[in-house]
Amino acid sequence: MDLKQLEYFVRVAELGSFTRASIALDIAQPALSRQVRLLEVELRQSLLIRNGRGVTTTEAGKLLLEHGRGVLHQIERAKEELARVRGTLSGRVALGLPPSLSKVLTVPLTREFRARLPEASLSITEGLSTTMQESLVSGRLDIAVLYNAVASPDVDLIPLLEEELFLIERKSNAGPQPVILKEIAARELVIPSRPHAMRMLIESELANIGCRPRIALEIDSVAAILDLVADGAGSAVLTMNAVTASGNADAFDVHPIVSPTVRSKLMLAISSRRPATLTQQAMLELIAETASGLVAGATPAGIAAAAGPAPRRTVPKSS
């Protein structure tokens, strides 16, 4: 069996589309289709059902996808082990970051990655937590930093940090003052749409005290939300990091939320379908180290602070 054909098939099956797979693999779609077809001929099995919306796997395709992932992972691990004999780690890591964190973490994270893992390659993508979680399952991402992620059998979650949330309003003469959570329900909010993690958290916290948010505008971009708040369109509930990363912190009053305080949980997420490679494990540690020192107003979360990832995905100390 040709390993390149196996890799092509796995990527097509994971992405559900020859078009998307051809882009991800940087190969012409006709050539990709031909290689997958040759694999089907060799195995004398139809692996994919082609339709107008993309492709789905046959029963034989599902079986090969499961085995193929394992084979390709073992090959990647073998390459990493051989590279480690030379005193370094290689391989590729595809990382997803929320936009507000990307502004803070991308440069220092990339700098440390290149210093510690000079023979490895890094790809960073910005996205919403719900979208990135889907990308982990499909294989487009290896690691993602997610806000308030919901437990899933397809994704392993590792607590990273907790960020306190604040009521953000346009600058006024009164200045920042503590605001009890119940008062948030009386504010006209500029807020992301469902199922954005921040929207779900705010609704949940208000529901716990018998309240509902008043929605002025639904905007999924944190930068746009802050622009609208500065323009007087309403208030927002965001992290301190979102405000400092905007580069325009002086335009806002940042009110602590009390009785109770509200915290957003940041989590490292990896696919439960594919064991993390040594390079990816080293990257998990690097993210935890970098984020804990740079994310404004954050405190370490229990598991990441005390023990690192779950035992079967132990993160080794980088040398």
Secondary structure, DSSP 8 states (H G I E B T S, - for coil): --HHHHHHHHHHHHHT-HHHHHHHHT--HHHHHHHHHHHHHHHTS--EEEETTEEEE-HHHHHHHHHHHHHHHHHHHHHHHHHHHTT--EEEEEEEE-HHHHHHHHHHHHHHHHHH-TEEEEEEEE--HHHHHHHHHHTS-SEEEEES---BTTEEEEEEEEEEEEEEEE--SS----EEHHHHTTSEEEE--TT-HHHHHHHHHHHHTT---EEEEE---HHHHHHHHHTTS-BEEEEHHHHHHTT-GGGEEEEEEESS--EEEEEEEEESSS---HHHHHHHHHHHHHHHHHSTTEEE-HHHHHT-S-GGG------
